Each structure stands twice: as structure tokens, then as C-alpha cells.
Amino acid sequence: MHVLNMASHIKTEQSLEQLKEQLAVFYAKMIDEDMDELWDSGAWNDKLLNDLRSSHFRTSYK
């Protein structure tokens, strides 16, 4: 709610872009921290990453 309240006071496109950039930085930092925790716990590792690289998850419509 606080973010929506702040956004309601934005008057320029530049200010909106700055807010969007700051939100993107915030979420990227959160994701980095979560991935570091997964890596440290062993739930995420090089083998899993390499396995995902060669996986295909698209539905075949043949």
C-alpha cells in the first residue's frame, strides 16, 4: 500500500522511471540473496544448473 501511495504522487515520466528502476534493483537484490541461500544450502548447484541448461520444457504440439 505504501508503494502505491508513493506512486500516486509521481508527476513526471522521469520520476516514474526512477521508481521502476529502484523497484527492479530491490527485487534483483532479493533474488540474489535467495539464490545465495539456495547455493549455500546445497539445494542449487552446478550440476542442477547444467541439467536445466539442456532441458526442454515446451509442450510439443505435433
N, C-alpha and C positions, 0 to 999 in steps of 0.2 A: 504494500500500500504506500509505503514511504517513497519508493521509486516512482510510482505513478503520480503521486502528489508533486514530486520534483519535476517530472516531465510536463506537468500541466503549466508550469511557469516558463517553459522554454519558448523563446520568442523568435529565434533565428534558426535557419537550417544549419549553420555552423555550430551552434550550441547543441543541436540535436545530434550532429555527427560526433561531437566531442563526448557526449553522454554515451552514445552507442560504442565508441571506441573504449571508453573506460569500462563499460559492462563486458565487452569482449575480453579485455585484459583480465578482469576479475574472474570470469569463468575459465579462461585458459589457465590461470594460476591454480584454481581449484582442481581442474582436471590433472594438471601436472603433479599436484600434491597427492591426489588419489592414485595416479599411476605409480608414483614413487612408493606408496604404501603397498600396492599390489606387488611390485617388483621386490621390495624388501621382504615381504611375507612369503615369496616364492609362488604366489598364485599367478604371476605373469613372468615369463622368462623368454630367452632367445628361442628355445625350441617351439614354444607356443606361437611366438611371433612368426617364425619361419613357416610353421604349419598353416597359419592363416594366410600367408602370402600366396600359397599355392592352392588355396581353397576357392571353390566357385559356389556362390550362394544364390545365383539367379535361378529362377524357375525356367525349366525348359518347356517351350510351348510347341514342340514339334509334334 
